[in-house]
Amino acid sequence: MKKKTFSYGFAVSAIVIIVAWAALAAALIPLWAAVTIFVIAFPLLVLFLTLWWRAPGGEEDIPFIGY
């Protein structure tokens, strides 16, 4: 996959975290809802960042890195 694809996933995850934090700060959502969003979105953020970092810039696919 391309870096562009992983960039979109990273951006969406970051935006979700920022919106949840802002909604929590504005008291629009309860704490448990914000924590649930953070627990789901943060690992995705890290995953997309790692995949973006390892993805080649061209048309190549990510190589198989083992078991």
Residue frames relative to the residue before (quaternion, step in Angstrom):
aa qw qx qy qz dx dy dz
M 1.0000 0.0000 0.0000 0.0000 0.00 0.00 0.00
K 0.5208 -0.6580 0.4595 0.2911 3.51 -1.23 0.44
K 0.6373 -0.5236 0.4083 0.3911 3.53 -1.28 0.41
K 0.5966 0.5903 -0.3577 0.4095 3.58 1.08 -0.70
T 0.6418 0.5301 -0.3159 0.4553 3.58 0.99 -0.84
F 0.6923 0.4595 -0.2741 0.4842 3.56 0.92 -0.91
S 0.5879 0.5702 -0.3652 0.4425 3.58 1.14 -0.57
Y 0.6407 0.5198 -0.3213 0.4648 3.57 1.02 -0.80
G 0.6566 0.5043 -0.3099 0.4675 3.60 0.94 -0.85
F 0.6393 0.5198 -0.3137 0.4719 3.55 1.01 -0.84
A 0.6713 0.5064 -0.2943 0.4543 3.58 0.90 -0.94
V 0.6560 0.5039 -0.3147 0.4656 3.59 0.93 -0.86
S 0.6502 0.5103 -0.3185 0.4642 3.60 0.94 -0.85
A 0.6613 0.5029 -0.3056 0.4651 3.58 0.94 -0.88
I 0.6541 0.5074 -0.3143 0.4647 3.60 0.95 -0.83
V 0.6318 0.5262 -0.3343 0.4605 3.60 0.98 -0.80
I 0.6595 0.4976 -0.3112 0.4697 3.60 0.93 -0.85
I 0.6688 0.4982 -0.3050 0.4598 3.60 0.90 -0.87
V 0.6591 0.4978 -0.3107 0.4703 3.60 0.95 -0.84
A 0.6485 0.5069 -0.3223 0.4675 3.60 0.97 -0.80
W 0.6459 0.5108 -0.3223 0.4669 3.58 0.99 -0.82
A 0.6645 0.4992 -0.3025 0.4666 3.60 0.95 -0.86
A 0.6535 0.5039 -0.3151 0.4688 3.58 0.99 -0.80
L 0.6348 0.5088 -0.3271 0.4807 3.58 1.07 -0.69
A 0.6581 0.5103 -0.3071 0.4606 3.58 0.96 -0.85
A 0.7090 0.4230 -0.2464 0.5076 3.58 1.11 -0.69
A 0.4306 -0.7297 0.4257 0.3176 3.58 1.34 0.09
L 0.3610 0.7372 -0.4916 0.2908 3.57 1.03 0.78
I 0.7680 0.1757 -0.1118 0.6057 3.57 1.22 -0.50
P 0.5240 -0.6337 0.4556 0.3411 3.60 -1.10 0.57
L 0.6937 -0.4929 0.3412 0.3993 3.54 -1.29 0.41
W 0.6608 0.5204 -0.3284 0.4297 3.60 0.88 -0.88
A 0.6397 0.5175 -0.3319 0.4613 3.60 1.05 -0.69
A 0.6519 0.5048 -0.3147 0.4702 3.57 0.98 -0.81
V 0.6465 0.5111 -0.3195 0.4677 3.58 0.96 -0.83
T 0.6291 0.5297 -0.3325 0.4616 3.59 0.98 -0.78
I 0.6546 0.5016 -0.3061 0.4757 3.57 0.95 -0.86
F 0.6568 0.5097 -0.3120 0.4598 3.59 0.93 -0.88
V 0.6626 0.5165 -0.3057 0.4481 3.59 0.93 -0.91
I 0.6919 0.4439 -0.2783 0.4967 3.60 1.07 -0.63
A 0.7436 0.4526 -0.2414 0.4288 3.59 0.80 -0.98
F 0.6444 0.5575 -0.3490 0.3901 3.63 0.93 -0.74
P 0.6581 0.4743 -0.3420 0.4744 3.65 0.86 -0.72
L 0.6196 0.5282 -0.3439 0.4678 3.59 1.07 -0.65
L 0.6131 0.5484 -0.3335 0.4606 3.57 1.06 -0.78
V 0.6790 0.4763 -0.2809 0.4828 3.58 0.89 -0.96
L 0.6424 0.5288 -0.3210 0.4524 3.60 0.96 -0.84
F 0.6920 0.4645 -0.2837 0.4743 3.59 0.83 -0.93
L 0.6224 0.5276 -0.3473 0.4623 3.59 1.04 -0.67
T 0.6627 0.4985 -0.3005 0.4712 3.58 0.94 -0.88
L 0.6722 0.4833 -0.3011 0.4731 3.59 0.91 -0.87
W 0.6215 0.5321 -0.3382 0.4650 3.59 1.05 -0.73
W 0.6570 0.5291 -0.3028 0.4436 3.54 0.97 -0.91
R 0.7410 0.4118 -0.2191 0.4830 3.59 0.99 -0.84
A 0.5587 0.6260 -0.3948 0.3744 3.60 1.17 -0.36
P 0.4520 -0.6701 0.5098 0.2946 3.55 -1.03 0.74
G 0.5523 -0.6382 0.4302 0.3202 3.54 -1.18 0.46
G 0.6890 0.4948 -0.2767 0.4515 3.59 1.17 -0.50
E 0.7600 -0.3692 0.2919 0.4483 3.51 -1.19 -0.66
E 0.4761 0.6977 -0.4381 0.3075 3.61 1.23 -0.15
D 0.4483 -0.6590 0.5374 0.2757 3.50 -1.32 0.43
I 0.5866 -0.5472 0.4384 0.4054 3.60 -1.23 0.34
P 0.4089 -0.7269 0.4872 0.2589 3.61 -0.73 0.95
F 0.5621 -0.5752 0.4676 0.3667 3.55 -1.22 0.49
I 0.2033 -0.8307 0.5104 0.0897 3.61 -0.63 1.09
G 0.7092 -0.4620 0.2619 0.4637 3.59 1.17 0.25
Y 0.6722 -0.5104 0.3665 0.3915 3.50 -1.31 -0.02
